[in-house]
Amino acid sequence: ALVFFQSGCDLFEYSPYDVRIDNPSAGLIGRSLGSIEHLRTASPDSFVFAFLTDTHARYDDFRDAVHAINSRSEVLFVIHGGDITDLGLRKEYTWAAEIIEECILPFFPVIGNHDCLSNGTRIYDTLFGPTYYAFDLNLEGGGIIRFIILNDNTLEYSLQNPRTETFKTWSDSVFSGGSALRGLVTVAHVPPFDPDYFDDASEEYYRSKIASSGVFLSLHGHEHRYSYSEYYGDGVKYLVGDDIRDRVYHLITVYTGDRITVHVKNIHF
């Protein structure tokens, strides 16, 4: 029995909560940020990106979506709205990372509440990168659109989580910009109108921060059903993506003329 155990040890993982990553310098987010740093939109008045979310436990559908997006030449990059994994386990992260590697475009994830389970946040940090980050897209006609990725999983973290940069302090540093800043897009897994994650005070803080900072679009997942509206009537459009179970992703066109407008098309694959 001892000989069998020693010869067969590679067949077993030490623990489902293992956080060891074979390639700890993978840095998906860092590589995507490097790819987009010098990217400029092809059109002077519009650009297109893809948004998908809640792919956990549906890896074949996730892979099919990535391949479908790869086939669209107009798409500049992909944003994932969170819940990449189901239980935050290393094996799930590894499966998801292998699929993301098949994407030929810069790929920007946000951490979801399922991704925070177990030791998921530690694995996310190692394999993907920070749970708060931002990037600027240079517009061909001049100016930039800034994308701000936030961790708002308030059941797993406070908005003032001591383990990472606080939501309030960090957001203050990226919501402001110079004259080149044309507008802002925020991305967070949970929409602020979800009563399980936001009490009245934190919802109002989030809403007012978004509305007063030049945000024109706020992207979310979590609810597993599509909605798109100016939820609070304050000029900010809130897009909640459908989950991958319905084999759909969202193609988002941003028109950057005198007035920024957004068109969303749901693509079934």
Secondary structure by P-SEA (a helix, b strand, c coil): caaaaaaaccccccccccccccccccaaaaaaaaaaccccccccccccbbbbcccccaaaaaaaaaaaaaacccccbbbbcccccccccaaaaaaaaaaaaacccbbbbbbcccccccaaaaaaaacccccccbbbbbbccbbbbbbbbbbcccccccccccccccaaaaaaacccccccccbbbbbbcccccccccccaaaaaaaaaaaaaccccbbbbcccccccccccccccbbbbbbbcccccbbbbbbbbbccbbbbbbbbbcc
